[in-house]
Amino acid sequence: MFPDRGTTELVLAADSGEVLRDASCVEWRSALRIALLLAIPTGIFCNMLSPLGILGAILMALAANWVVMFYMRGRQPAWITMGAGARIGLVTGLLGGAAAATTTGVILFCSRFWFHQGKFFDDLWQNLVGQQLVQQWTAMGIDAEKIAETRAILLSSEGRAGWLLATVSLLMMFLLLFAVLGGVIGARVSARAHRSRL
């Protein structure tokens, strides 16, 4: 019978007689609790409209790293594999990315309908598509008829919604990637610290 990868596999250490867990398994109840505490606030700060910008991705990597480090406290053995760290980072990134996307949506909704800032966003979009993108496409030698078609699509309500959805999805994938990297780095650091103590 193969061990269930979702549970912790316990093994008996031959030399000391104490019970050790499998370093490639994750105790998800504990890991999720820590991930929720760190990923949600980090995701809120990493929303698309945040002034943090590119630092948001680094903050998400640090959050995943901290989740792994806090998860490892008091565990035996005091390290996990890089695969387990990547899985913890993946969950942290999913939670943080969802928080970032939700926060972005709430801010945009409130800005448009409660604070009546819709004209600002509409003018910004008109300027971006109507002038900047058209100038870039013209400089690239794209056909004027094709530019007009693309411009009409992007200026429509569906085009704006699609562009925003694609941008938020890209933000979530970016945060997810950095969170996985942060989890892997956290696992590697814990393994290296464990080896140095031996």
Residue frames relative to the residue before (quaternion, step in Angstrom):
aa qw qx qy qz dx dy dz
M 1.0000 0.0000 0.0000 0.0000 0.00 0.00 0.00
F 0.3470 -0.7417 0.5391 0.1972 3.56 -0.86 1.01
P 0.4978 -0.6511 0.4648 0.3350 3.62 -1.03 0.68
D 0.5108 -0.6232 0.5010 0.3158 3.54 -1.17 0.66
R 0.3821 -0.7584 0.4790 0.2223 3.59 -0.60 1.14
G 0.6273 0.5451 -0.3532 0.4297 3.61 1.16 -0.32
T 0.7055 0.3942 -0.2673 0.5247 3.60 1.19 -0.23
T 0.5568 -0.6019 0.4514 0.3520 3.52 -1.26 0.27
E 0.2598 -0.7451 0.5942 0.1559 3.56 -0.85 0.97
L 0.1888 -0.7934 0.5726 0.0836 3.56 -0.70 1.12
V 0.0643 -0.7813 0.6205 0.0209 3.56 -1.00 0.86
L 0.4212 -0.6901 0.5310 0.2536 3.55 -1.21 0.56
A 0.3821 -0.7157 0.5356 0.2342 3.57 -0.73 1.04
A 0.4768 -0.7113 0.4443 0.2632 3.57 -0.80 1.08
D 0.7332 0.4576 -0.2557 0.4331 3.60 0.89 -0.85
S 0.8011 0.3076 -0.1557 0.4892 3.60 0.89 -0.85
G 0.4167 -0.7209 0.4643 0.3018 3.60 1.17 -0.42
E 0.5513 0.6068 -0.4126 0.3970 3.63 1.22 0.06
V 0.5123 -0.6491 0.4765 0.2986 3.54 -1.22 0.57
L 0.0873 -0.7859 0.6120 0.0156 3.56 -0.86 1.05
R 0.3767 -0.7054 0.5429 0.2564 3.57 -1.13 0.52
D 0.5747 -0.5651 0.4644 0.3671 3.54 -1.30 0.40
A 0.4277 -0.7427 0.4596 0.2329 3.60 -0.66 1.11
S 0.6591 0.5011 -0.3261 0.4561 3.62 1.18 -0.29
C 0.6351 0.5061 -0.3304 0.4810 3.61 1.28 -0.15
V 0.2575 -0.7554 0.5874 0.1345 3.54 -1.22 0.61
E 0.3187 -0.6980 0.6071 0.2068 3.58 -1.00 0.86
W 0.2644 -0.8506 0.4329 0.1381 3.53 0.14 1.35
R 0.5828 0.5798 -0.3966 0.4084 3.60 1.02 -0.59
S 0.6953 0.4546 -0.2595 0.4924 3.56 0.89 -0.95
A 0.6678 0.5094 -0.3060 0.4483 3.59 0.91 -0.91
L 0.6624 0.5054 -0.3136 0.4554 3.60 0.96 -0.83
R 0.6173 0.5458 -0.3513 0.4444 3.57 1.00 -0.75
I 0.6820 0.4684 -0.2829 0.4852 3.57 0.91 -0.92
A 0.6477 0.5282 -0.3226 0.4444 3.59 0.95 -0.87
L 0.6418 0.5172 -0.3303 0.4600 3.59 0.96 -0.80
L 0.6685 0.5174 -0.3061 0.4378 3.58 0.93 -0.87
L 0.7634 0.3625 -0.1991 0.4961 3.60 1.04 -0.71
A 0.6880 0.5185 -0.3030 0.4075 3.60 0.91 -0.86
I 0.6520 0.5350 -0.3340 0.4208 3.62 0.89 -0.86
P 0.6963 0.4380 -0.3074 0.4783 3.67 0.72 -0.88
T 0.6289 0.5295 -0.3407 0.4561 3.59 1.03 -0.76
G 0.6520 0.5184 -0.3103 0.4581 3.59 0.96 -0.86
I 0.6211 0.5349 -0.3423 0.4592 3.58 1.03 -0.76
F 0.6900 0.4627 -0.2805 0.4807 3.60 0.97 -0.82
C 0.7030 0.4660 -0.2603 0.4699 3.61 1.18 -0.52
N 0.3190 0.7680 -0.5120 0.2149 3.63 1.13 0.34
M 0.6994 -0.5218 0.3080 0.3791 3.55 -1.25 0.51
L 0.7306 0.4156 -0.2318 0.4896 3.59 1.09 -0.64
S 0.4256 0.7243 -0.4478 0.3061 3.58 1.28 0.11
P 0.4817 -0.6641 0.4831 0.3058 3.59 -1.05 0.68
L 0.4905 0.6756 -0.4317 0.3415 3.60 1.24 -0.17
G 0.1884 -0.8277 0.5085 0.1444 3.59 1.12 -0.64
I 0.8473 -0.0776 0.0890 0.5179 3.56 -0.90 -0.97
L 0.5639 0.6000 -0.3898 0.4125 3.60 1.17 -0.44
G 0.5360 0.6314 -0.4004 0.3921 3.58 1.21 -0.41
A 0.6457 0.5135 -0.3216 0.4647 3.59 1.00 -0.78
I 0.6472 0.4987 -0.3165 0.4819 3.57 1.00 -0.78
L 0.6253 0.5338 -0.3268 0.4661 3.58 1.07 -0.77
M 0.6486 0.5042 -0.3195 0.4723 3.61 1.03 -0.76
A 0.6276 0.5186 -0.3337 0.4753 3.61 1.04 -0.73
L 0.6482 0.5062 -0.3130 0.4751 3.58 1.00 -0.80
A 0.6296 0.5368 -0.3363 0.4499 3.59 1.00 -0.79
A 0.6648 0.4874 -0.3026 0.4784 3.60 0.93 -0.88
N 0.6184 0.5393 -0.3313 0.4657 3.56 1.06 -0.77
W 0.6740 0.4877 -0.2887 0.4739 3.59 0.94 -0.91
V 0.5960 0.5517 -0.3690 0.4520 3.60 1.05 -0.70
V 0.6608 0.4903 -0.3059 0.4789 3.59 0.91 -0.90
M 0.6729 0.5046 -0.3086 0.4443 3.60 0.85 -0.92
F 0.6788 0.4667 -0.2959 0.4836 3.61 0.91 -0.88
Y 0.6129 0.5507 -0.3396 0.4536 3.57 1.08 -0.72
M 0.7005 0.4968 -0.2688 0.4363 3.60 0.99 -0.82
R 0.5027 0.6728 -0.4329 0.3274 3.62 1.15 -0.35
G 0.8606 0.1229 -0.1185 0.4799 3.53 -0.87 1.04
R 0.5565 0.6018 -0.4016 0.4085 3.61 1.23 0.20
Q 0.1790 -0.7581 0.6181 0.1055 3.52 -1.22 0.62
P 0.4777 -0.2771 -0.8118 0.1898 1.62 -1.36 2.05
A 0.5426 -0.6631 0.4306 0.2836 3.56 -1.16 0.68
W 0.6713 0.4004 -0.3298 0.5294 3.58 0.92 0.91
I 0.1734 -0.7490 0.6250 0.1350 3.56 -1.31 0.31
T 0.5877 -0.5673 0.4306 0.3839 3.55 -1.23 0.35
M 0.6270 -0.5353 0.4000 0.4004 3.56 -1.25 0.35
G 0.6015 0.5586 -0.3572 0.4456 3.62 1.12 -0.59
A 0.6525 0.4891 -0.3092 0.4893 3.58 1.01 -0.82
G 0.6347 0.5224 -0.3238 0.4684 3.59 1.04 -0.76
A 0.6389 0.5183 -0.3220 0.4685 3.58 1.05 -0.78
R 0.6502 0.5108 -0.3237 0.4600 3.60 1.01 -0.76
I 0.6361 0.5008 -0.3246 0.4891 3.58 1.02 -0.78
G 0.6468 0.5113 -0.3114 0.4726 3.60 1.01 -0.81
L 0.6212 0.5474 -0.3357 0.4492 3.58 1.04 -0.77
V 0.6716 0.4796 -0.2944 0.4820 3.58 0.90 -0.92
T 0.6331 0.5210 -0.3272 0.4698 3.58 1.00 -0.81
G 0.6710 0.5006 -0.2938 0.4613 3.59 0.96 -0.86
L 0.6345 0.5218 -0.3340 0.4621 3.59 1.01 -0.74
L 0.6745 0.4797 -0.2932 0.4786 3.57 0.93 -0.89
G 0.6857 0.4829 -0.2833 0.4651 3.58 0.91 -0.92
G 0.6485 0.5142 -0.3161 0.4639 3.59 1.00 -0.80
A 0.6423 0.5085 -0.3203 0.4757 3.58 1.01 -0.79
A 0.6434 0.5095 -0.3187 0.4742 3.59 1.03 -0.78
A 0.6503 0.5118 -0.3155 0.4644 3.60 0.99 -0.81
A 0.6675 0.4938 -0.3034 0.4675 3.61 0.94 -0.88
T 0.6561 0.5063 -0.3118 0.4648 3.59 0.96 -0.86
T 0.6541 0.5098 -0.3115 0.4638 3.57 0.94 -0.87
T 0.6289 0.5288 -0.3303 0.4644 3.59 1.00 -0.81
G 0.6723 0.5019 -0.2952 0.4570 3.58 0.89 -0.94
V 0.6634 0.5009 -0.3062 0.4639 3.58 0.93 -0.88
I 0.6527 0.5091 -0.3200 0.4609 3.60 0.93 -0.85
L 0.6744 0.4851 -0.3042 0.4663 3.59 0.89 -0.89
F 0.6419 0.5183 -0.3251 0.4622 3.60 0.97 -0.81
C 0.6854 0.4777 -0.2848 0.4700 3.58 0.85 -0.97
S 0.6376 0.5348 -0.3320 0.4441 3.58 0.98 -0.81
R 0.7137 0.4580 -0.2625 0.4604 3.57 0.92 -0.89
F 0.8241 0.3089 -0.1359 0.4549 3.58 0.69 -1.07
W 0.7350 0.3807 -0.2513 0.5017 3.62 1.03 -0.53
F 0.7786 0.3083 -0.1645 0.5212 3.57 0.97 -0.86
H 0.3741 -0.7838 0.4360 0.2360 3.58 1.35 0.18
Q 0.3537 0.7315 -0.4955 0.3069 3.56 0.92 1.01
G 0.2933 0.8019 -0.4814 0.1978 3.59 1.25 0.31
K 0.6386 0.5381 -0.3347 0.4365 3.59 0.98 -0.82
F 0.6117 0.5498 -0.3490 0.4492 3.58 1.02 -0.74
F 0.6998 0.4589 -0.2740 0.4739 3.60 0.84 -0.97
D 0.6363 0.5260 -0.3299 0.4578 3.58 1.04 -0.75
D 0.6642 0.4949 -0.3025 0.4716 3.59 0.95 -0.88
L 0.6231 0.5393 -0.3293 0.4610 3.57 1.05 -0.79
W 0.6766 0.4849 -0.2859 0.4747 3.59 0.93 -0.91
Q 0.6293 0.5331 -0.3252 0.4626 3.59 1.00 -0.84
N 0.6672 0.4974 -0.2987 0.4672 3.57 0.95 -0.88
L 0.6619 0.5164 -0.3103 0.4460 3.58 0.93 -0.90
V 0.7497 0.3833 -0.2199 0.4927 3.58 0.77 -1.04
G 0.7257 0.4874 -0.2586 0.4109 3.56 0.78 -1.06
Q 0.7916 0.2694 -0.1499 0.5275 3.59 1.05 -0.61
Q 0.7605 0.4157 -0.2480 0.4329 3.58 0.45 -1.18
L 0.7092 0.4442 -0.2767 0.4723 3.60 0.77 -0.99
V 0.6347 0.5266 -0.3350 0.4557 3.59 0.99 -0.79
Q 0.6441 0.5116 -0.3231 0.4681 3.60 0.98 -0.79
Q 0.6531 0.5035 -0.3175 0.4681 3.60 0.97 -0.82
W 0.6687 0.4983 -0.3057 0.4595 3.59 0.90 -0.90
T 0.6362 0.5198 -0.3264 0.4674 3.59 1.04 -0.78
A 0.6548 0.5069 -0.3076 0.4687 3.58 0.98 -0.85
M 0.6645 0.4912 -0.3005 0.4763 3.60 1.14 -0.60
G 0.5161 -0.6805 0.3918 0.3422 3.58 1.28 -0.09
I 0.3542 0.7311 -0.5092 0.2841 3.60 1.17 0.47
D 0.6042 -0.5960 0.4093 0.3350 3.54 -1.09 0.85
A 0.5451 -0.6531 0.4240 0.3107 3.61 -0.95 0.94
E 0.6370 0.5248 -0.3372 0.4528 3.60 1.03 -0.73
K 0.6501 0.5052 -0.3062 0.4779 3.57 1.01 -0.82
I 0.6202 0.5342 -0.3354 0.4664 3.59 1.05 -0.76
A 0.6616 0.5112 -0.3061 0.4553 3.59 0.92 -0.91
E 0.6441 0.5165 -0.3200 0.4647 3.61 0.99 -0.82
T 0.6835 0.4833 -0.2860 0.4664 3.57 0.86 -1.00
R 0.6347 0.5336 -0.3241 0.4554 3.57 1.01 -0.81
A 0.6546 0.5104 -0.3090 0.4643 3.60 0.97 -0.86
I 0.6458 0.5118 -0.3209 0.4668 3.59 1.01 -0.81
L 0.7064 0.4755 -0.2739 0.4472 3.58 0.84 -0.97
L 0.6813 0.4754 -0.2920 0.4738 3.60 1.10 -0.60
S 0.5409 0.5989 -0.4175 0.4177 3.60 1.23 -0.17
S 0.6598 -0.5075 0.3682 0.4141 3.58 -1.25 0.36
E 0.6516 0.5184 -0.3096 0.4592 3.56 1.02 -0.86
G 0.6473 0.5326 -0.3106 0.4482 3.56 1.03 -0.84
R 0.6526 0.5037 -0.3101 0.4735 3.57 0.99 -0.84
A 0.6609 0.5028 -0.3059 0.4656 3.57 0.95 -0.90
G 0.6583 0.5117 -0.3074 0.4586 3.59 0.97 -0.86
W 0.6494 0.5119 -0.3131 0.4671 3.56 0.96 -0.87
L 0.6654 0.4960 -0.3028 0.4686 3.59 0.95 -0.87
L 0.6383 0.5184 -0.3238 0.4679 3.59 0.99 -0.82
A 0.6555 0.5016 -0.3102 0.4717 3.59 0.97 -0.83
T 0.6539 0.5152 -0.3124 0.4575 3.58 0.99 -0.80
V 0.6636 0.4854 -0.3015 0.4829 3.59 0.96 -0.87
S 0.6325 0.5227 -0.3312 0.4659 3.61 1.03 -0.75
L 0.6388 0.5173 -0.3161 0.4738 3.57 1.03 -0.79
L 0.6199 0.5332 -0.3300 0.4717 3.58 1.05 -0.78
M 0.6659 0.5049 -0.3047 0.4569 3.59 0.91 -0.92
M 0.6640 0.4944 -0.3106 0.4671 3.60 0.94 -0.84
F 0.6257 0.5406 -0.3232 0.4602 3.56 1.05 -0.80
L 0.6750 0.4790 -0.2887 0.4814 3.59 0.92 -0.93
L 0.6289 0.5443 -0.3248 0.4503 3.56 1.05 -0.80
L 0.6505 0.5196 -0.3090 0.4599 3.57 0.94 -0.90
F 0.6894 0.4704 -0.2859 0.4709 3.57 0.88 -0.91
A 0.6249 0.5299 -0.3448 0.4581 3.60 1.07 -0.65
V 0.6329 0.5128 -0.3334 0.4747 3.60 0.99 -0.79
L 0.6478 0.5076 -0.3162 0.4719 3.59 0.96 -0.85
G 0.6456 0.5190 -0.3159 0.4627 3.59 1.00 -0.80
G 0.6479 0.5118 -0.3141 0.4687 3.58 1.03 -0.77
V 0.6436 0.5118 -0.3171 0.4725 3.57 1.01 -0.83
I 0.6571 0.5004 -0.3145 0.4679 3.59 0.93 -0.88
G 0.6373 0.5284 -0.3280 0.4550 3.60 1.00 -0.81
A 0.6564 0.4976 -0.3089 0.4756 3.59 0.98 -0.83
R 0.6591 0.5094 -0.3138 0.4557 3.58 0.95 -0.84
V 0.6444 0.5123 -0.3214 0.4679 3.58 0.98 -0.84
S 0.6681 0.4896 -0.3165 0.4623 3.60 0.92 -0.85
A 0.6425 0.5089 -0.3297 0.4684 3.62 1.03 -0.73
R 0.6579 0.5042 -0.3149 0.4625 3.58 0.96 -0.81
A 0.6461 0.5042 -0.3232 0.4732 3.58 1.00 -0.79
H 0.6270 0.5336 -0.3321 0.4603 3.57 1.07 -0.74
R 0.6696 0.4975 -0.2993 0.4632 3.59 0.94 -0.89
S 0.6546 0.5188 -0.3231 0.4449 3.58 1.01 -0.75
R 0.6549 0.5071 -0.3224 0.4583 3.60 1.15 -0.51
L 0.6059 0.5783 -0.3561 0.4142 3.60 1.23 -0.40
